[in-house]
Amino acid sequence: QVQLVESGGGLVQPGGSLRLSCTASGVIFSIDVMGWYRQAPGKQRELVATITSGGSTNYADSGKGRFTISSDNAKNTVYLQMSSLKSEDTAVYYCKVDLVGRGETGYRYFELWGQGTVVTVSS
């Protein structure tokens, strides 16, 4: 079964950096889009950044100039490099991957969410 595993969250001081990783595993035929979303306490989940299989990126205004999304297609992995972190970046970060993979009844399209990783920016 295809699934996502995230890593890299933690506690960081304001102005610091963190790198998040998310790897898709299972029998995967192709990956369409990989991205990161976040949900702060009491708020709705919001887009952080996305990257297509062709390398096109899209960023929310909140992260432009501070966050960089990248991917390693050979490893089915997407990264989010975050720098100049602010307290308002504190949230649970989720990766999302849209892919074609093998499920229980054959190949199909999946829209997968990771389990979430907590990022806390605090002094």
Backbone bond lengths (Angstrom), bond angles and torsions (degrees), N, CA, C in turn:
res aa  C-N    CA-C-N  psi(-1)  N-CA   C-N-CA  omega(-1)  CA-C   N-CA-C  phi
1 Q - - - 1.455 - - 1.518 109.06 -
2 V 1.325 117.44 137.19 1.453 119.94 179.08 1.523 109.55 -75.01
3 Q 1.309 115.96 144.79 1.452 121.17 179.03 1.515 109.83 -157.96
4 L 1.339 114.65 166.93 1.457 121.66 179.52 1.518 109.74 -117.41
5 V 1.313 115.56 144.01 1.458 121.21 174.57 1.519 108.02 -130.13
6 E 1.338 114.98 123.99 1.458 121.51 -179.84 1.520 110.74 -102.71
7 S 1.328 115.16 156.70 1.453 120.72 172.72 1.529 109.04 -156.74
8 G 1.335 115.11 164.30 1.445 119.47 170.20 1.509 116.80 112.19
9 G 1.318 118.69 -4.77 1.459 119.40 179.52 1.517 111.30 -73.48
10 G 1.322 115.63 175.37 1.453 120.14 177.76 1.502 112.20 159.39
11 L 1.323 114.38 -167.50 1.465 122.38 179.69 1.526 108.86 -99.64
12 V 1.317 115.78 131.17 1.460 120.69 -179.76 1.521 108.85 -141.66
13 Q 1.315 116.17 148.95 1.462 120.38 178.83 1.519 110.25 -78.65
14 P 1.327 116.51 154.66 1.476 118.97 175.36 1.520 110.58 -54.28
15 G 1.328 115.09 136.99 1.451 121.10 -176.74 1.508 114.11 90.24
16 G 1.320 116.09 -9.02 1.458 120.75 -178.17 1.519 112.96 -82.80
17 S 1.337 114.61 -175.11 1.473 121.47 -176.72 1.522 110.26 -131.68
18 L 1.320 114.09 154.07 1.462 122.43 173.72 1.523 108.44 -147.85
19 R 1.319 115.34 151.80 1.454 119.99 173.00 1.520 109.27 -123.75
20 L 1.318 114.96 125.20 1.460 121.75 176.38 1.521 109.38 -99.43
21 S 1.336 115.12 146.80 1.459 121.32 177.29 1.515 109.65 -129.41
22 C 1.316 115.42 150.31 1.460 120.98 177.79 1.522 107.45 -147.61
23 T 1.339 115.28 123.35 1.460 120.62 -177.82 1.510 110.60 -118.50
24 A 1.311 114.40 132.55 1.468 121.02 174.89 1.519 108.68 -93.28
25 S 1.338 115.44 132.84 1.453 119.92 179.91 1.525 109.99 -127.60
26 G 1.321 115.20 165.93 1.454 120.97 -176.29 1.519 108.97 112.63
27 V 1.323 115.72 -168.51 1.456 120.48 178.70 1.525 107.37 -88.93
28 I 1.322 115.87 107.09 1.460 122.32 -173.78 1.514 109.75 -115.67
29 F 1.325 115.53 127.81 1.458 119.96 178.72 1.519 110.87 -89.54
30 S 1.311 116.64 -45.15 1.457 120.07 -179.94 1.525 109.54 -158.83
31 I 1.324 114.65 152.84 1.458 121.10 175.95 1.511 108.88 -115.65
32 D 1.325 116.32 132.84 1.458 122.50 -176.86 1.522 110.56 -93.74
33 V 1.305 116.06 -62.27 1.465 121.54 -176.85 1.518 108.90 -138.57
34 M 1.316 115.52 141.55 1.457 121.86 173.65 1.517 107.51 -124.30
35 G 1.320 115.94 143.09 1.453 117.22 -177.42 1.507 113.87 -157.33
36 W 1.314 114.07 172.47 1.463 122.66 177.37 1.520 109.58 -125.76
37 Y 1.312 114.38 138.20 1.454 123.15 175.95 1.516 107.57 -130.05
38 R 1.317 116.19 163.31 1.465 118.90 177.38 1.514 110.33 -143.72
39 Q 1.316 113.40 155.59 1.459 120.25 177.91 1.510 109.36 -137.22
40 A 1.305 115.14 113.44 1.453 121.12 177.57 1.524 109.35 -86.13
41 P 1.330 117.49 157.91 1.470 120.31 -179.65 1.523 111.74 -55.27
42 G 1.315 116.33 127.79 1.447 121.44 178.00 1.505 115.66 77.30
43 K 1.334 116.47 6.44 1.464 119.63 -178.50 1.523 110.69 -122.59
44 Q 1.321 115.73 165.19 1.456 120.92 177.25 1.521 110.50 -79.07
45 R 1.325 114.59 156.16 1.456 119.60 175.65 1.528 108.73 -65.86
46 E 1.340 114.96 138.76 1.460 119.22 -177.72 1.519 110.65 -134.38
47 L 1.325 114.20 155.62 1.450 121.21 178.08 1.526 110.20 -68.58
48 V 1.339 115.53 139.79 1.460 120.65 170.52 1.527 109.46 -107.53
49 A 1.328 116.19 -55.13 1.464 120.62 -179.45 1.519 109.45 -165.66
50 T 1.334 115.18 153.74 1.460 120.77 174.47 1.523 109.85 -135.06
51 I 1.341 114.72 158.22 1.449 120.92 176.30 1.524 108.08 -142.81
52 T 1.325 116.25 133.84 1.455 119.78 -180.00 1.531 109.94 -88.86
53 S 1.310 115.23 171.42 1.464 119.61 178.27 1.522 111.34 -63.15
54 G 1.308 116.20 -23.93 1.463 120.20 177.99 1.510 114.17 -86.93
55 G 1.336 115.95 -3.46 1.455 119.94 176.24 1.518 115.51 97.24
56 S 1.323 117.86 3.09 1.466 119.43 177.45 1.519 109.66 -74.33
57 T 1.317 115.49 134.98 1.460 121.13 -176.76 1.528 111.67 -116.43
58 N 1.330 113.10 155.48 1.456 120.54 177.49 1.517 106.96 -143.56
59 Y 1.329 116.40 134.38 1.455 121.09 -177.28 1.521 110.99 -126.30
60 A 1.319 115.26 144.05 1.452 119.63 167.61 1.522 108.53 -70.63
61 D 1.320 116.10 151.30 1.468 119.89 -177.68 1.526 111.84 -57.77
62 S 1.326 116.72 -31.59 1.459 120.53 -176.11 1.523 113.29 -62.79
63 G 1.340 116.44 -25.68 1.455 119.49 -176.22 1.518 115.15 -110.02
64 K 1.310 116.95 -4.11 1.469 119.58 -177.54 1.524 110.78 -60.66
65 G 1.332 114.35 131.37 1.451 119.94 -179.80 1.518 114.30 85.40
66 R 1.327 117.02 -13.44 1.465 121.07 179.83 1.526 112.46 -117.41
67 F 1.310 117.08 -32.43 1.457 121.35 -177.29 1.522 110.00 -109.47
68 T 1.333 115.37 145.05 1.456 120.73 175.77 1.519 109.58 -132.27
69 I 1.325 115.78 124.12 1.456 120.89 176.03 1.519 108.46 -98.79
70 S 1.322 115.72 140.46 1.452 120.96 177.93 1.522 108.37 -149.13
71 S 1.313 115.48 167.54 1.460 118.85 -179.80 1.515 110.49 -144.72
72 D 1.316 114.26 154.81 1.458 122.63 172.91 1.526 105.05 -119.17
73 N 1.301 115.86 99.34 1.465 119.48 -173.87 1.526 112.27 -64.33
74 A 1.306 116.86 -32.09 1.467 120.29 179.78 1.528 111.43 -66.56
75 K 1.333 116.02 -26.29 1.463 120.98 -179.13 1.525 112.14 -104.41
76 N 1.338 116.53 1.58 1.474 120.39 -177.68 1.529 111.02 52.90
77 T 1.303 115.39 42.59 1.457 121.28 -173.27 1.526 110.69 -125.96
78 V 1.321 115.04 139.13 1.453 121.49 174.81 1.530 108.12 -119.02
79 Y 1.315 115.26 143.64 1.459 122.08 -178.32 1.527 109.41 -121.81
80 L 1.330 114.20 153.24 1.456 120.02 170.50 1.523 107.05 -132.13
81 Q 1.313 116.17 108.67 1.455 122.09 175.72 1.518 107.69 -90.57
82 M 1.328 115.66 119.63 1.453 121.11 -178.50 1.517 109.26 -115.89
83 S 1.312 115.92 129.78 1.460 120.75 178.03 1.525 109.37 -131.82
84 S 1.326 115.31 169.38 1.466 121.54 -177.62 1.525 110.80 48.34
85 L 1.311 114.95 46.69 1.460 119.89 -175.17 1.524 111.67 -66.40
86 K 1.324 113.84 145.66 1.456 122.15 -178.84 1.531 108.83 -120.20
87 S 1.300 116.04 162.37 1.463 119.80 179.80 1.530 110.63 -59.47
88 E 1.314 116.96 -32.90 1.464 120.04 -178.93 1.528 113.02 -72.64
89 D 1.331 117.66 -5.42 1.461 121.19 173.81 1.527 111.40 -83.72
90 T 1.317 116.82 -7.24 1.459 120.69 178.41 1.525 110.10 -61.32
91 A 1.334 115.28 123.96 1.458 120.54 -176.43 1.525 109.06 -176.35
92 V 1.317 114.70 172.17 1.459 120.67 166.38 1.529 106.40 -90.46
93 Y 1.307 115.97 126.23 1.457 121.61 -178.35 1.527 109.09 -102.38
94 Y 1.320 114.76 130.59 1.459 121.93 -179.17 1.524 110.10 -119.56
95 C 1.322 116.04 135.75 1.457 117.53 170.25 1.527 108.28 -93.12
96 K 1.298 114.53 153.35 1.467 122.39 177.18 1.514 107.93 -136.19
97 V 1.322 115.25 131.36 1.460 120.34 -179.76 1.518 109.15 -130.72
98 D 1.309 116.00 128.29 1.456 122.74 174.73 1.524 107.56 -101.85
99 L 1.324 116.78 120.84 1.458 119.44 -173.56 1.520 111.38 -150.64
100 V 1.316 114.78 166.44 1.461 121.81 170.36 1.517 106.69 -107.06
101 G 1.303 115.54 122.13 1.455 120.57 -178.85 1.511 110.64 -146.21
102 R 1.313 114.56 177.61 1.460 119.34 -177.65 1.519 110.20 -92.57
103 G 1.314 115.19 122.31 1.451 121.65 174.12 1.510 110.16 -102.16
104 E 1.297 115.30 -163.34 1.467 120.05 -176.28 1.520 112.92 -67.10
105 T 1.327 116.24 -28.20 1.463 119.46 -175.78 1.521 112.69 -114.10
106 G 1.329 116.51 12.52 1.453 119.27 179.17 1.515 111.18 128.06
107 Y 1.315 114.77 -172.34 1.458 119.45 -178.30 1.525 110.02 -75.35
108 R 1.316 113.81 139.85 1.457 119.38 177.06 1.514 109.00 -157.95
109 Y 1.358 114.05 173.48 1.460 120.45 179.09 1.520 109.23 -85.45
110 F 1.324 115.21 133.78 1.460 121.38 177.58 1.527 109.65 -118.88
111 E 1.303 116.79 141.92 1.464 123.25 166.31 1.527 105.58 -118.13
112 L 1.323 114.54 98.36 1.458 120.76 -170.92 1.517 111.54 -101.20
113 W 1.324 114.80 143.65 1.457 122.29 173.22 1.521 109.43 -115.63
114 G 1.318 115.78 140.00 1.440 120.63 173.32 1.519 110.66 -74.47
115 Q 1.326 114.90 174.30 1.467 120.26 -176.08 1.525 112.82 -78.97
116 G 1.305 116.94 -11.88 1.460 121.52 -179.62 1.517 111.37 93.65
117 T 1.316 114.90 141.96 1.462 120.73 175.57 1.530 107.68 -134.05
118 V 1.324 115.92 136.52 1.453 120.79 -173.67 1.523 110.99 -86.46
119 V 1.308 115.36 129.22 1.459 122.34 173.46 1.524 107.45 -116.32
120 T 1.325 115.45 121.87 1.461 120.80 179.10 1.517 108.49 -120.88
121 V 1.317 116.11 122.26 1.460 121.63 178.91 1.523 107.44 -109.46
122 S 1.314 115.34 109.67 1.460 119.88 -174.54 1.521 109.93 -159.77
123 S 1.315 114.90 148.41 1.460 119.51 176.27 1.518 110.47 -94.13
